[in-house]
Amino acid sequence: MAEIKEIILASNEGMKKLTDELDQLKTVRRPEVSEKIKIARGFGDLSENAEYDEAKKEQAEVEERILVLEDILKHARVIREDEITEGVVGLGSKVELLDIEFDETFEYSIVSTIEANPDDDKISVESPVGKSLLGKKADDIVKVDIPHGVVEYKILSVSRIDG
């Protein structure tokens, strides 16, 4: 696991999600896996005990995720309201876009890499679209290089995620 060196900015929602996941892993998953190991030990010979091997593998995955989350949270801080410039796309912005070619509108929240989830319309500031939108305002036209060519978006509105 590579240790994080720089500060990671996150939204209140993102920080809560990470701390909730860490709490769930420590208070629910860790004890569940320990119990699985205990039960599997009762099956006898550990050298040919698939349940034991699977439980130990699961334990390693849970412990690795705990370490990753602890490292992220150690270096993360919530982005302050005064760090979000009203009307300008940045971390913590919600952006309504018009795909000029297809005349379709959609909305993205611009978040940190630790919060990014395209299925939830949360894109990272590090993504091609996120990078292209940074610093832009409503009515700006943005060209984004994607693997299949260039996409043009018109920014319809910019607001704060929480606002």
N, C-alpha and C positions, 0 to 999 in steps of 0.2 A: 504494500500500500504506500503510495507516494503521499508524503505529508504536505499539507497546504501551507504556503508561506505568507500569502497576502490576505488582506481583509476582503471578505465576501459581503456584499450588500444584499439584503433580502427584504421582502415586505413583511409586515406583521403576520399575514396569513402564511407565508412561506416558513417563517421561523416557528410558528405554532405547529405547522404540519411536521417539521423536522423534530421538534421536541416531543410531540405526541408519538411519532414513530419510535423514537429512542425509548421513551417511557414504556411503550407497548412491548418492545423487544426485551427490555430488562425485567419488566414485571409479569409478563404473560408468556412470551415465547421462550425465554431462557428457562423458566421453571418447567414448561411443557416438554422441552427437549431433554432436560435433566431426567424427568420422569420416564420418558421413552428409553433413555439409556439404561436407567435402573431396571425397567421391565425387561429390556432386551438382554441384560446381563443374566437375568433369571432363566433364560432359555438354554444356558449351558455354554458349551465350547465356543469361545469368542472368535476362534480362527475361521469358523465356517458359519458365522451368525450374521446373515444379511440384515436383519433388523438392527443389530448393534452397529454395523458398518454404516447403514443409512442414517441412524440417529447421530452418530459421531460426525458424519458429513454435514448434517443439518446444523449441529452445534457449531461447527467451524464457520459455516455461512452466517449464522446469527451473530457470533462473536466478531466476525470480520465487519459486518454491517454496523454493529455497535461502535467499533473503533472508528469507522469512516464517519458516522454521524457525530461522534464526540469531537473528531478533528474539525469537521465542518463547523459545528456549533462554537468551537473554541475560537474560530477565526471569523465568524459571521456577526454582523450587526444589522439592526433594522435601519433601513434608510429613513432619514428624517424628512418631515414635510418640507422644511426649508431647502432641502437638497433637490427637490423636484420643481423645475421651472414650469410654471403654468403656461400651457399652450405650446410647449416645445417637447418633442418626443425625446424621452430618456427613460432610464430605469424607473419603473413605477408608473409609466404612462399606459393609458388605454387608447388605442388608435383605431379609428374607423377608416377603412380603405376601400377604394373603388378599383377593381381590376379593369383597366381601361379597355383591353382587348375583348373581354367577355362580358363587360357591363354588369359585374357582380360586386356586391358589397359584402364586407365581412369585418370582423373586429378582432384585434390581437391585444393582449396585455404584454407589455415589454418587461421581462423579469430577468433575474440572475440565472446563471447556468444551473444552479442547484434547484431552481423552481420550475425550469422550463418543462412544458408538457404540451406538445402540439395538439394532442387530442382534446385538450382543455382550452385551446386557443391562447396558450401562454408560450411566447417565444423568447428565446434568450437574446440578450443584447449582443451576444457573440455570433448569432446565426447570420446568414447572408441578408435576410430581410431585416432583422433587428439592426445590424450595422448600417444598412442603407437608410433606415428611418431616423437614426439618431440625429438630433439637432434640427430636424425638419419641423414645419408648422402646417396647419390646415391650409389647403389649396396648393401645397407644393406637389410637384410631380416627381416621383422617385423611380429610378430604373434599378432593377435588381438582377444581377447575374446569377442565374441558376443553371444546373447541369444541362437543361434543355434549351438554353438561350437566355434572352433578356425579357423580364416582365416589367410592365409599367403600371404603377399605382398612382392614384391621386389620393392624397390625404384629405379626408372629409372632415374629421374632427380629432382633436387631441384632448384628453382629460386625464385626471389622476385615477389610478386603479380604484382607490377607496372612495373616490368622490363622484 
